[in-house]
């Protein structure tokens, strides 16, 4: 028998309290760290040698987005995540995993806004058990790094769905190699870069 969906408060666009914020930031960071598309981009250094630092910065950017625009919806968050993947990791997705991650982040935020920390605690437990080589989840804000490993890390909490996504999506590098074109006199013609 399926469990009923958790009750979602009517006003989920209000800023989170100082008590709720760390739960949200930690859980959101776990969801991003367990997103196969982002993990693959970091492991393969699509964002260069500092790809892991860019992922940490991305977590902080998402936290800042919700601080400045608490009414952010799934489509806006998906667009934000896709822009970062494209700009920082030169990666585009051929699946809808960014939207799924966005929905999970918003569900987590709604739960925490209603003082329901079960999803956040389940994420924390999951991360502690399965974080392997990642002992801490970081949220990098403009002022520096906040280590966030106490309360939030992945797993399946009530209404969380599958946090440990099994199959990594296909990634397509945005940069394409431009073939040289040589004219009949042996001069290379300048080609316009394609995106």
Secondary structure in CASP SS format (residue, H / E / C, confidence):
PFRMAT SS
TARGET T0000
AUTHOR 0000-0000-0000
METHOD secondary structure of the structure
MODEL  1
X C 1.00
X C 1.00
X C 1.00
X C 1.00
X C 1.00
X C 1.00
X C 1.00
X C 1.00
X C 1.00
X C 1.00
X C 1.00
X C 1.00
X C 1.00
X C 1.00
X C 1.00
X C 1.00
X C 1.00
X H 1.00
X H 1.00
X H 1.00
X H 1.00
X H 1.00
X H 1.00
X H 1.00
X H 1.00
X H 1.00
X H 1.00
X H 1.00
X H 1.00
X H 1.00
X H 1.00
X H 1.00
X H 1.00
X C 1.00
X C 1.00
X H 1.00
X H 1.00
X H 1.00
X H 1.00
X H 1.00
X H 1.00
X H 1.00
X H 1.00
X C 1.00
X C 1.00
X C 1.00
X C 1.00
X C 1.00
X C 1.00
X C 1.00
X H 1.00
X H 1.00
X H 1.00
X H 1.00
X H 1.00
X H 1.00
X H 1.00
X H 1.00
X H 1.00
X H 1.00
X H 1.00
X H 1.00
X H 1.00
X H 1.00
X H 1.00
X H 1.00
X H 1.00
X H 1.00
X C 1.00
X C 1.00
X C 1.00
X C 1.00
X C 1.00
X H 1.00
X H 1.00
X H 1.00
X H 1.00
X H 1.00
X H 1.00
X H 1.00
X H 1.00
X H 1.00
X H 1.00
X H 1.00
X H 1.00
X H 1.00
X H 1.00
X H 1.00
X H 1.00
X C 1.00
X E 1.00
X E 1.00
X E 1.00
X C 1.00
X C 1.00
X C 1.00
X H 1.00
X H 1.00
X H 1.00
X H 1.00
X H 1.00
X H 1.00
X H 1.00
X H 1.00
X H 1.00
X H 1.00
X H 1.00
X H 1.00
X H 1.00
X H 1.00
X H 1.00
X H 1.00
X H 1.00
X C 1.00
X C 1.00
X C 1.00
X C 1.00
X H 1.00
X H 1.00
X H 1.00
X H 1.00
X H 1.00
X H 1.00
X H 1.00
X H 1.00
X H 1.00
X H 1.00
X H 1.00
X H 1.00
X H 1.00
X C 1.00
X C 1.00
X C 1.00
X C 1.00
X C 1.00
X C 1.00
X C 1.00
X E 1.00
X E 1.00
X E 1.00
X E 1.00
X C 1.00
X C 1.00
X E 1.00
X E 1.00
X E 1.00
X E 1.00
X C 1.00
X C 1.00
X C 1.00
X C 1.00
X C 1.00
X C 1.00
X C 1.00
X C 1.00
X C 1.00
X C 1.00
X C 1.00
X C 1.00
X C 1.00
X C 1.00
X C 1.00
X C 1.00
X C 1.00
X C 1.00
X C 1.00
X C 1.00
X C 1.00
X C 1.00
X C 1.00
X E 1.00
X E 1.00
X E 1.00
X C 1.00
X C 1.00
X C 1.00
X C 1.00
X C 1.00
X C 1.00
X C 1.00
X E 1.00
X E 1.00
X C 1.00
X C 1.00
X C 1.00
X C 1.00
X C 1.00
X E 1.00
X E 1.00
X C 1.00
X C 1.00
X C 1.00
X C 1.00
X C 1.00
X C 1.00
END
